[in-house]
């Protein structure tokens, strides 16, 4: 009788241990998937904010004139000298403050500083002097590949950066930032 109770207890402990191990392993993978989905959604949101055309101002209309709304088209980002530039107030978080100039090439935006630091380390391994800056207004960390005093040089650097990483979809979304002081 005692021998059967001991075996039952061993079996119960083994089953409980297996359940605990499975629950911990499943939590880790879902957290990782959630984090990836969140970062992807944030980047998509930032890209949409960049390409959305500004809304037109409302014009007062008399009661006798019918108003027909025209479809609003969103702007497309085209690789050219007239590519849009975002204006933001940013501060250097990681890297040399002297490396941040008026126009910068941004290759990534993150809500978590550790993610931005990871991309920065990857770029530094490839020979870039990358910076991590923070935009306090939107609580976002930006990874800057290079920074210049003039827009034309920044556009050339952005195009060269994209050409260097043709298989990296995230780097293909690199954009220009004008630093508001």
Residue, then its C-alpha position, 0 to 999 in steps of 0.5 A: x500500500x505504501x509503495x503504491x502511494x509513493x509511486x502515485x506521488x512521484x507520478x503526480x510530481x512528474x506530471x506537475x513538473x511537465x505542465x509547468x515546463x510547458x507553460x513557461x516555454x509557451x509564454x516565451x514564444x508568444x511574448x516574442x511574437x507579440x513584440x515583433x508584431x508591435x514593432x512592425x505595427x509601430x513602423x507601419x504607423x510611422x510610415x503611414x504618418x510620413x506619407x499621408x497628405x495633409x488635410x485641406x482646410x474647410x471653406x465656408x459654403x452657402x446653403x444653396x451651393x452643393x458640396x461634393x467631396x473630391x477623393x484625397x490621394x495620399x502622397x507616395x515616397x519617391x526616391x528623388x531630390x524632392x523626397x519628404x523630410x520629417x522635422x523633429x526635435x531629437x536628442x542624442x541618447x547613444x553616440x557622439x553628440x557632435x555627430x548629429x547635424x541638420x539632416x540625418x538618415x534614419x533607418x529605424x524607429x523603436x519604442x524600446x531603447x535596447x532594440x535601437x541599440x541592437x541595430x546601432x551595434x549591427x551598423x557599427x559592425x558594418x563600419x557606420x558611426x551610427x547614433x541613437x536619438x530620442x524624440x520625446x514628443x512621440x517617445x520613440x528612439x531613432x537609429x541614425x546611420x549618418x548625418x550631414x549639414x546639407x540635404x543633398x548629401x543626406x539624400x545621397x547617403x540614404x540612397x547609398x545605404x539602401x543600395x548596400x542593403x537591398x535584401x533588408x526590407x526595414x532598411x529600404x524604408x530609410x528616411x530623412x530627418x531634419x533636426x529642429x533645435 
